[in-house]
Amino acid sequence: MNDAIIKELGRIVGPDRVLTKLESRYSYGIDATFHQAAPDAVVKVLSTEEVSRVLKVCQREGIPVTPRGSGTSFSGGPIPLAGGITLAMQGMNKIVEFSKGDCLVGVEPGVITGEMQKMVEAEGLYYPPDPQSADFCTIGGNIAENASGPHGVKYGCTRDYLLGLEVVLSDGEVINVGGKTIKNVTGFDLTRFFCSSEGMLGVITKAYLKLIPKPEAKVVLLVIFKEWAQGGQAVADIFANGILPTTLEIMDDVSIKAAEDYGHFGLPVGAGALLVIEVDGFKETMERQGNAIAEICKKAGALEVQVALDPAKQADAWKARKALSPATARLAPTKVSEDVTVPRSKIPELVVRLKEVGKEIGLPVVIFGHAGDGNLHPGILTDERDADQWERAHHGIELFFKHTVALGGTLSGEHGVGYMKAPFLPLEYSERAIRLMKDIKNAVDPKGILNPVKMFPDAKNPLKSSAAD
Ligand SMILES: Cc1cc2nc3c(=O)[nH]c(=O)nc-3n(C[C@H](O)[C@H](O)[C@H](O)COP(=O)(O)OP(=O)(O)OC[C@H]3O[C@@H](n4cnc5c(N)ncnc54)[C@H](O)[C@@H]3O)c2cc1C
């Protein structure tokens, strides 16, 4: 990118908000995956007008633009593979509207999800999507990835709370889609169209989100089974008994041992499955619901059931599950994690198949995730410095995807495609469906400047293209 353009961008946002030093550019070229790529410049925007003016320059010059929230993506979305500019959105972090009566909050995209959640909870309202990264990811990144978390089983994903958006298109034009009402069927649903768009269709500069009343109370259960299949049976029985948990998390034997070695929580090493189940609602119903779930789990063969009604014990029940990322990361020099999702009833079979993959490739597989909504995070324990192991891990990931799709599932429940899963899109979508997605991209961004080299299998990724990278 030449000096004249850097100067022109500097005149829009101020020269101190255009970063060109190599170390600054690399700092904005990473996410939670294994790779990095430096943009030619980082532009830190503070207003919709600045975004619009920057995009007009980039459109005119054909410069790639990669929007970036907090860079916590697990799929490579904010890595500026094609160079150009990284549009740093974190400075657009104001809450622009809040209405208790309308159960609505209006936010700029750089607002940190967890901070907004705390703010609305102090007012007795609740924003349920709960990515585990909520303390540091942004609402803009959540919308672009349609993020969700353990609460997804009862409350759904980010898209279920989107009422309206302000978006800057690739030519710099600003549009508003949706609005502030719960009902809105005027025209195509362009609000959801921009959800999950991974920064490829427009830059989100404002969002109106639906809130719900904050649940009064919750009960948390920690349940341990000798066999994995008993845990799977309990999951099925809970739903069959008409109970809709807020969260229903599962851990396999490898994760239980890893958590115990890491945090000494008193878990029985050798157990085959651990469930953390949470139900929320009216205070008076919590004990009854907790006991009902405990009975169901005991009938399914639970070794141990803890029912926690007070907040301190509830926090204890979550400790092992919350420690899993660091605990399992210690198991091998490299852990390659995935995000596969199947209909809930297929989880027991998926787990059997994923463990078989581990045997086939000769590498351990660790499995935990959101059993309540069918979204598992299986990981392959490997060492990327060992070419043979690395090759086998790549093959294992491909097999994970094949089994998932064969069971009616999807490559990604919450982390998105980015460049990581781009080569595997044809496993899930027909050639015609992928062409339709490309046609849509071309119609909205004819010069292809918005987050190029992502999503599509033929995207020319300058980095090694593999799900496990
Ligand atoms: C420890 C950890 C735990 C996680 N747990 C979860 C989880 O439970 N559930 C889950 O869903 N994800 C999870 N994630 C993944 C990640 O946090 C989410 O995908 C999150 O939504 C990314 O937000 P971000 O602000 O970091 O966005 P970034 O990573 O910066 O960007 C993500 C994508 O959004 C685009 N984008 C960002 N801002 C905008 C904007 N304003 N307009 C248009 N496009 C934009 C980027 O171009 C990129 O494609 C986790 C990540 C980590 C590191």
The ligand as an SDF file (V2000), in Angstrom:
LIG
                    3D

 53 58  0  0  0  0  0  0  0  0999 V2000
  -11.1000  -19.1730   24.9210 C   0  0  0  0  0  0  0  0  0  0  0  0
  -12.1280  -19.0170   23.8240 C   0  0  0  0  0  0  0  0  0  0  0  0
  -13.4000  -19.4960   24.0330 C   0  0  0  0  0  0  0  0  0  0  0  0
  -14.3600  -19.3720   23.0230 C   0  0  0  0  0  0  0  0  0  0  0  0
  -15.6220  -19.8460   23.2550 N   0  0  0  0  0  0  0  0  0  0  0  0
  -16.5730  -19.6880   22.3250 C   0  0  0  0  0  0  0  0  0  0  0  0
  -17.8980  -20.1540   22.5650 C   0  0  0  0  0  0  0  0  0  0  0  0
  -18.2240  -20.6990   23.6150 O   0  0  0  0  0  0  0  0  0  0  0  0
  -18.8150  -19.9650   21.5960 N   0  0  0  0  0  0  0  0  0  0  0  0
  -18.5110  -19.3430   20.4120 C   0  0  0  0  0  0  0  0  0  0  0  0
  -19.4080  -19.1700   19.5840 O   0  0  0  0  0  0  0  0  0  0  0  0
  -17.2490  -18.9250   20.1400 N   0  0  0  0  0  0  0  0  0  0  0  0
  -16.2870  -19.0610   21.0660 C   0  0  0  0  0  0  0  0  0  0  0  0
  -15.0110  -18.6190   20.8050 N   0  0  0  0  0  0  0  0  0  0  0  0
  -14.6920  -18.0340   19.4900 C   0  0  0  0  0  0  0  0  0  0  0  0
  -14.8080  -16.4820   19.4100 C   0  0  0  0  0  0  0  0  0  0  0  0
  -14.6790  -15.8950   20.6840 O   0  0  0  0  0  0  0  0  0  0  0  0
  -16.1170  -16.0520   18.7680 C   0  0  0  0  0  0  0  0  0  0  0  0
  -16.1600  -16.4620   17.4090 O   0  0  0  0  0  0  0  0  0  0  0  0
  -16.3720  -14.5370   18.8150 C   0  0  0  0  0  0  0  0  0  0  0  0
  -17.6370  -14.2730   18.2640 O   0  0  0  0  0  0  0  0  0  0  0  0
  -15.3360  -13.7130   18.0640 C   0  0  0  0  0  0  0  0  0  0  0  0
  -15.4830  -12.3680   18.4600 O   0  0  0  0  0  0  0  0  0  0  0  0
  -14.2740  -11.3270   18.2600 P   0  0  0  0  0  0  0  0  0  0  0  0
  -14.7240   -9.9940   18.7300 O   0  0  0  0  0  0  0  0  0  0  0  0
  -13.0500  -11.8420   18.8770 O   0  0  0  0  0  0  0  0  0  0  0  0
  -14.1700  -11.3200   16.6820 O   0  0  0  0  0  0  0  0  0  0  0  0
  -12.8780  -11.5580   15.7690 P   0  0  0  0  0  0  0  0  0  0  0  0
  -12.2320  -12.8440   16.1430 O   0  0  0  0  0  0  0  0  0  0  0  0
  -12.0460  -10.3420   15.7640 O   0  0  0  0  0  0  0  0  0  0  0  0
  -13.5710  -11.6980   14.3430 O   0  0  0  0  0  0  0  0  0  0  0  0
  -14.3930  -12.7820   14.0440 C   0  0  0  0  0  0  0  0  0  0  0  0
  -15.0110  -12.5760   12.6470 C   0  0  0  0  0  0  0  0  0  0  0  0
  -15.9280  -11.5010   12.7080 O   0  0  0  0  0  0  0  0  0  0  0  0
  -15.6040  -10.5020   11.7420 C   0  0  0  0  0  0  0  0  0  0  0  0
  -15.9540   -9.2180   12.3570 N   0  0  0  0  0  0  0  0  0  0  0  0
  -15.5440   -8.7460   13.5620 C   0  0  0  0  0  0  0  0  0  0  0  0
  -16.1310   -7.5700   13.8050 N   0  0  0  0  0  0  0  0  0  0  0  0
  -16.9170   -7.2840   12.7390 C   0  0  0  0  0  0  0  0  0  0  0  0
  -17.7810   -6.2010   12.3850 C   0  0  0  0  0  0  0  0  0  0  0  0
  -17.9740   -5.1500   13.1940 N   0  0  0  0  0  0  0  0  0  0  0  0
  -18.4240   -6.2450   11.1950 N   0  0  0  0  0  0  0  0  0  0  0  0
  -18.2740   -7.2970   10.3650 C   0  0  0  0  0  0  0  0  0  0  0  0
  -17.4730   -8.3480   10.6380 N   0  0  0  0  0  0  0  0  0  0  0  0
  -16.8080   -8.3340   11.8210 C   0  0  0  0  0  0  0  0  0  0  0  0
  -14.1310  -10.6960   11.4530 C   0  0  0  0  0  0  0  0  0  0  0  0
  -13.7810  -10.2440   10.1620 O   0  0  0  0  0  0  0  0  0  0  0  0
  -13.9940  -12.2130   11.5800 C   0  0  0  0  0  0  0  0  0  0  0  0
  -14.3540  -12.8330   10.3760 O   0  0  0  0  0  0  0  0  0  0  0  0
  -14.0260  -18.7370   21.7860 C   0  0  0  0  0  0  0  0  0  0  0  0
  -12.7390  -18.2650   21.5940 C   0  0  0  0  0  0  0  0  0  0  0  0
  -11.7960  -18.3870   22.5900 C   0  0  0  0  0  0  0  0  0  0  0  0
  -10.4170  -17.8510   22.3400 C   0  0  0  0  0  0  0  0  0  0  0  0
  1  2  1  0
  2  3  1  0
  2 52  2  0
  3  4  2  0
  4  5  1  0
  4 50  1  0
  5  6  2  0
  6  7  1  0
  6 13  1  0
  7  8  2  0
  7  9  1  0
  9 10  1  0
 10 11  2  0
 10 12  1  0
 12 13  2  0
 13 14  1  0
 14 15  1  0
 14 50  1  0
 15 16  1  0
 16 17  1  0
 16 18  1  0
 18 19  1  0
 18 20  1  0
 20 21  1  0
 20 22  1  0
 22 23  1  0
 23 24  1  0
 24 25  2  0
 24 26  1  0
 24 27  1  0
 27 28  1  0
 28 29  2  0
 28 30  1  0
 28 31  1  0
 31 32  1  0
 32 33  1  0
 33 34  1  0
 33 48  1  0
 34 35  1  0
 35 36  1  0
 35 46  1  0
 36 37  1  0
 36 45  1  0
 37 38  2  0
 38 39  1  0
 39 40  1  0
 39 45  2  0
 40 41  1  0
 40 42  2  0
 42 43  1  0
 43 44  2  0
 44 45  1  0
 46 47  1  0
 46 48  1  0
 48 49  1  0
 50 51  2  0
 51 52  1  0
 52 53  1  0
M  END
$$$$
